[in-house]
Amino acid sequence: MIKLKDILQEGKVLSVFDFDDTLAKSDAWIYVTRNGRTIKKLDPAEFAVYNPSPGEQFDFKDFDRKLQNPRLIKQNADLLKKQLDKARRSSRGARKVTILTARRIGQPVTSFLKTIGIDAYVVPLGSSNPIHKADWIEKQIKKGYDTVYFMDDSPKNIRAVNNMLRRYPRVKFITKLIKEDFPKNKYIEPTGPEKDELKQILFNLIQTAYAPIGGHLKFKSADDIKDPDLKYWKIADIDSDPEIDVVYFGKKTPFGIKHTGIGHDGEKPNIKNLLIKKSAELKRSGNYVEVSGGAFDSFVKKGGVPIIDDEETVRKVLGPKRGGEMVWHGKHPKGKAPGDGWYSRKIGGKEITKTMIGKVQ
């Protein structure tokens, strides 16, 4: 997976940050008008997800003035500072750091940033159309940038940039949707829209976790994240950067959650956190998974997750077809692992030896 710290270290890198509600908040409003009259006002967070009705227009007059009561979003501003520092120390043209704002005038942003010691290149687009941000980034790619990092609080902007970047398979990229309410070191269930916006990030995490075996069988592209059978997802941001670091997911069955996969960024502390969390969940009733090899070592030997060693239970959980076709061994047929719940069944056309662990309902 492309990790932010890797982007900071190599390649011809373009780093693009939105400003409002990404680097700072202010007391500026977007006014919704119809027939020349203001009918409502939105803050930047509300505007980011607002879909106008026919006849509605936007008035951005507050954004042409000096910032009112600006509040820095420290975590994201610190990341901007790090990338600016890298750019200053890199060879000429190797790194470009830009604040790309929908504002019509960039001077209020530049002035505020200078008061806190940040000297950054600000590009005012004068447009809230997400396509215009994607177009600007595309022009930079055509100038030779082969790695892109884009941070924005608007799902519409993230979607537009992701769609554009898919036309450039040689370009490595991370797009980061800012969510103010995304907690640190806490596992949450993303909503459907959140999962859709994060699908490329989640896909990258899964690909990293399963890279040693050639990838996860069920995930060939980011769109596979939307598999309707996978109704259970947990994600978490563990370390100091603002990125999602780990994910695990599964299916809801009459016997509980069947855990079907994990994803991580390759960082050992984050992997350890993920395995501890998932082991604890698998010890609770209504959670189970089929494992072998390294996963058996992680969850059973290290995590203490119990083995389900009752043949009748395992066949019932697998269902009439899979349960009827599987071959029960009890002991591992090659003596490679402890336990009395080993069996073999065909997965993807191959005969695989597994054991079921956890606690079914």
Rosetta blueprint (number, residue, H / E / L):
1 M L
2 I L
3 K L
4 L H
5 K H
6 D H
7 I H
8 L L
9 Q L
10 E L
11 G L
12 K L
13 V E
14 L E
15 S E
16 V E
17 F E
18 D L
19 F L
20 D E
21 D L
22 T L
23 L L
24 A E
25 K E
26 S L
27 D L
28 A L
29 W L
30 I E
31 Y E
32 V E
33 T E
34 R E
35 N L
36 G L
37 R E
38 T E
39 I E
40 K E
41 K E
42 L E
43 D L
44 P H
45 A H
46 E H
47 F H
48 A H
49 V L
50 Y L
51 N L
52 P L
53 S L
54 P L
55 G L
56 E L
57 Q E
58 F E
59 D E
60 F L
61 K H
62 D H
63 F H
64 D H
65 R L
66 K L
67 L L
68 Q L
69 N L
70 P L
71 R E
72 L E
73 I L
74 K H
75 Q H
76 N H
77 A H
78 D H
79 L H
80 L H
81 K H
82 K H
83 Q H
84 L H
85 D H
86 K H
87 A H
88 R H
89 R H
90 S L
91 S L
92 R L
93 G L
94 A L
95 R E
96 K E
97 V E
98 T E
99 I E
100 L E
101 T E
102 A L
103 R L
104 R L
105 I L
106 G L
107 Q H
108 P H
109 V H
110 T H
111 S H
112 F H
113 L H
114 K H
115 T H
116 I L
117 G L
118 I L
119 D L
120 A L
121 Y E
122 V E
123 V E
124 P E
125 L L
126 G L
127 S L
128 S L
129 N L
130 P H
131 I H
132 H H
133 K H
134 A H
135 D H
136 W H
137 I H
138 E H
139 K H
140 Q H
141 I H
142 K L
143 K L
144 G L
145 Y L
146 D L
147 T E
148 V E
149 Y E
150 F E
151 M E
152 D E
153 D L
154 S L
155 P H
156 K H
157 N H
158 I H
159 R H
160 A H
161 V H
162 N H
163 N H
164 M H
165 L H
166 R L
167 R L
168 Y L
169 P L
170 R L
171 V L
172 K E
173 F E
174 I E
175 T E
176 K E
177 L E
178 I L
179 K L
180 E L
181 D L
182 F L
183 P L
184 K E
185 N L
186 K L
187 Y L
188 I E
189 E L
190 P L
191 T L
192 G H
193 P H
194 E H
195 K H
196 D H
197 E H
198 L L
199 K H
200 Q H
201 I H
202 L H
203 F H
204 N H
205 L H
206 I H
207 Q H
208 T H
209 A H
210 Y H
211 A H
212 P H
213 I H
214 G L
215 G L
216 H L
217 L L
218 K L
219 F L
220 K L
221 S L
222 A H
223 D H
224 D H
225 I H
226 K H
227 D L
228 P L
229 D L
230 L L
231 K L
232 Y E
233 W E
234 K E
235 I E
236 A E
237 D E
238 I L
239 D L
240 S L
241 D L
242 P L
243 E L
244 I L
245 D L
246 V E
247 V E
248 Y E
249 F E
250 G E
251 K E
252 K E
253 T E
254 P L
255 F L
256 G E
257 I E
258 K E
259 H E
260 T E
261 G E
262 I E
263 G E
264 H E
265 D L
266 G L
267 E L
268 K H
269 P H
270 N H
271 I H
272 K H
273 N H
274 L H
275 L H
276 I H
277 K H
278 K H
279 S H
280 A H
281 E H
282 L H
283 K L
284 R L
285 S L
286 G L
287 N E
288 Y E
289 V E
290 E E
291 V E
292 S L
293 G H
294 G H
295 A H
296 F H
297 D H
298 S H
299 F H
300 V H
301 K H
302 K H
303 G L
304 G L
305 V L
306 P L
307 I E
308 I L
309 D L
310 D L
311 E H
312 E H
313 T H
314 V H
315 R H
316 K H
317 V H
318 L H
319 G L
320 P H
321 K H
322 R H
323 G H
324 G H
325 E H
326 M L
327 V E
328 W E
329 H E
330 G E
331 K L
332 H L
333 P L
334 K L
335 G L
336 K L
337 A L
338 P L
339 G L
340 D L
341 G L
342 W E
343 Y E
344 S E
345 R E
346 K E
347 I E
348 G L
349 G L
350 K E
351 E E
352 I E
353 T E
354 K E
355 T E
356 M E
357 I E
358 G E
359 K E
360 V L
361 Q L
